[in-house]
């Protein structure tokens, strides 16, 4: 009888599905199969399936706060998003996507030891550097992006990610335009564009800022659909189809 119970328990244990509960379950910097890096917030995205690009800037303020720009994100379930992350501050920062609870647990671990993770849902950048995270948001819900370097979260470096059906498509309005000139060294692009409704601007030709990753996907004469916003007071291309 005991042998039968032991055999049954062993079969059940081997056949039970395994789910990754967090982004550090296998240790930092280790190579993990895609299935093991699946989180509640989603999974690493395929670059060929990116539906839009969002620029996220990290910086400090004169009064001691540390911020992301934008400070919140709205994304449609099923979207694959390329986050162009830029450290525009004077300190090292990171961009981590997870559940709020997952970030809280990870932040507590980081407070106890000096460690730098290398996971597909995060990127850590020195001053003036840029990087990217490509992520597929497969589940609806409210999640969080944050900097988990000790003290940074408490200084304001976190924001909500609202993921819902068709949410992003309904609320993001793309403008159309044709690229006239690119100055990659200066991080500028001249666009002949239609009305920018969100900025209350008529159709005209203007110079926009853009990060290196966005400019790499541009060419002179190219017709584009894009979203522009003011980032640190400068008109910037923040999303590109």
ABEGO torsion letter per residue (X at the ends): XAAAAAAAAAAAAAABBBBBABAAAAEBGBBBBAAAABBAAEBBBBAAABABBBBBBBBBBAAGBBBBOBABBBBBBGBBBBBBBBBABABBBBBBBBBAAAAAAAAAAAAABBBBBBBAABBBBBBGBBBBBBBBBABBEBBBBBBABBGAAAAGBBBBBBBBBGAAAAABBBBBBBBABBBAAAGBBBBBBBBBAAAGBBBBBBBBBBBAAAAAABBBGBBBBBBBBBBGGBBBBABBX
